[in-house]
Amino acid sequence: MDSEDRFNQLIAQLGSLNEQVRQLEDVDYMTATYKGYSNAGLTLEEVKDEIDRLRQQIEPLNRELDAFD
């Protein structure tokens, strides 16, 4: 895989992960706060854990993307 392909793959992965975090923060977190569970049936604590898990996946991808600069 050449560097341009890897760069595009990183952008796509980051976009997907960031969208998942946005959904969790903007929708599921609020729903779980008021109802006690999210639309997916997660508790507020599970939503927070999922946000943290996704952010941990995002960090190394951002570092790798920064290396392209």
C-alpha positions in Angstrom: 0.0 0.0 0.0 1.5 3.3 -1.0 1.5 6.4 1.3 -1.4 8.1 -0.5 -3.6 5.0 -0.1 -2.6 4.8 3.6 -3.4 8.5 4.1 -6.8 8.0 2.5 -7.5 5.0 4.6 -6.6 6.9 7.8 -8.9 9.8 6.8 -11.7 7.3 6.3 -11.1 5.5 9.5 -10.9 8.8 11.5 -14.0 10.1 9.9 -15.9 7.0 10.9 -14.6 6.9 14.4 -15.2 10.6 14.9 -18.8 10.2 13.7 -19.3 7.4 16.1 -18.0 9.6 19.0 -20.2 12.5 17.8 -23.3 10.2 17.8 -22.5 8.9 21.2 -21.9 12.4 22.7 -24.8 14.2 20.9 -27.5 11.6 21.0 -26.8 8.5 23.1 -25.2 10.4 26.1 -28.2 12.8 26.3 -30.7 10.0 25.9 -29.0 7.8 28.6 -28.8 10.8 30.9 -32.6 11.4 30.7 -34.0 7.9 30.2 -31.3 5.9 31.9 -30.4 4.1 28.7 -29.4 5.1 25.2 -31.2 4.3 21.9 -28.9 1.2 21.7 -29.8 0.2 25.2 -26.5 1.2 26.8 -26.4 2.7 30.3 -24.8 6.1 30.7 -21.7 4.4 32.1 -21.5 2.1 29.0 -21.9 5.1 26.7 -19.0 6.9 28.5 -16.9 3.7 28.3 -17.6 3.4 24.5 -16.6 7.1 24.0 -13.3 6.5 25.8 -12.7 3.3 23.8 -13.2 5.1 20.5 -11.0 8.0 21.6 -8.3 5.5 22.4 -8.6 4.1 18.9 -8.5 7.6 17.4 -5.2 8.7 19.2 -2.8 6.4 17.3 -4.5 7.1 14.0 -4.1 10.9 14.6 -0.4 10.3 15.4 0.1 8.3 12.2 -1.7 11.0 10.2 0.5 13.7 11.8 3.5 11.8 10.5 2.4 12.6 6.9 3.0 16.3 7.4 
